[in-house]
Amino acid sequence: MPRFAEVHQEEWIAAPIAVVRAQFADLDHHIMANVHPKLRFGVLEQSQRHARFVQEARLLGIRQRDVFERTIAPNGRIRDVSVDGFNKGGSVDFLLR
């Protein structure tokens, strides 16, 4: 029996949409600026509208490692799908309005 959680979060960011979109999609920036100090990222491949990356975290002392496929749609929507690892089959969507 499949089990999943669906969470919706809305947040207002006072910046031009192009700037916000670029920041959310920029894996290299996330790595170099240590934007998420409890996560470790590694870029496996990257193009303008696609990326494949590794994300590692520790939760309750257990190391979690996932490989994500990222797709950036023409409208700016970003979808990350875990294709291997702890969260395999899970996805995260970033919608910019």
C-alpha positions in Angstrom: 0.0 0.0 0.0 1.6 3.3 -1.0 2.1 5.9 1.7 2.9 9.5 1.1 2.6 13.0 2.5 1.6 16.0 0.5 2.6 19.4 1.8 1.8 22.8 0.4 3.7 25.9 1.5 3.4 29.4 0.1 5.9 32.1 0.8 6.2 35.6 -0.5 9.7 36.7 -1.5 10.1 40.4 -2.2 12.3 40.1 -5.3 11.8 40.0 -9.0 10.6 36.6 -10.2 13.6 36.2 -12.5 16.0 36.6 -9.6 14.1 34.2 -7.4 13.8 31.6 -10.2 17.6 31.8 -10.8 18.4 31.4 -7.1 16.2 28.4 -6.6 17.6 26.7 -9.7 21.3 27.5 -9.1 22.7 24.3 -7.6 26.3 25.7 -7.7 25.2 28.7 -5.7 23.6 26.4 -3.1 26.8 24.5 -2.8 29.3 27.4 -2.7 27.2 29.6 -0.4 26.3 26.7 1.9 22.6 27.8 1.6 21.4 24.6 3.4 24.1 23.8 6.0 22.6 20.5 7.0 22.5 19.2 3.4 25.3 18.3 1.1 24.9 18.5 -2.7 26.9 17.2 -5.6 26.1 18.0 -9.2 26.3 15.0 -11.5 25.2 16.8 -14.7 23.5 20.1 -15.5 22.1 22.0 -18.4 19.8 25.0 -18.7 16.6 23.0 -18.0 17.8 19.8 -16.5 20.1 18.6 -13.7 21.0 15.4 -11.9 22.4 15.8 -8.4 23.1 14.0 -5.2 21.7 15.3 -1.9 22.9 13.9 1.4 21.5 14.6 4.9 21.5 13.1 8.4 18.2 12.5 10.1 18.3 11.1 13.6 21.9 10.1 13.0 21.0 8.1 9.9 22.7 9.2 6.6 20.2 9.7 3.8 21.4 9.9 0.2 19.2 10.6 -2.8 19.9 11.2 -6.5 17.5 13.7 -7.9 16.5 14.5 -11.5 15.6 18.2 -11.8 13.4 19.6 -14.7 12.8 23.3 -15.2 9.8 24.0 -17.3 9.5 27.0 -19.7 7.1 28.6 -17.2 9.7 28.4 -14.4 8.3 25.5 -12.5 11.1 23.3 -11.0 10.4 19.7 -10.3 12.9 17.5 -8.4 12.2 13.7 -8.4 14.2 11.3 -6.3 15.3 8.5 -8.7 17.5 6.6 -6.2 18.0 6.5 -2.5 16.0 7.0 0.7 13.2 9.1 -0.9 13.1 7.2 -4.2 9.8 8.1 -6.0 9.3 11.3 -4.0 9.2 14.7 -5.6 9.3 18.4 -4.8 7.8 21.1 -6.9 8.6 24.8 -6.9 6.0 27.0 -8.5 6.7 30.7 -9.0 3.7 32.9 -9.4 
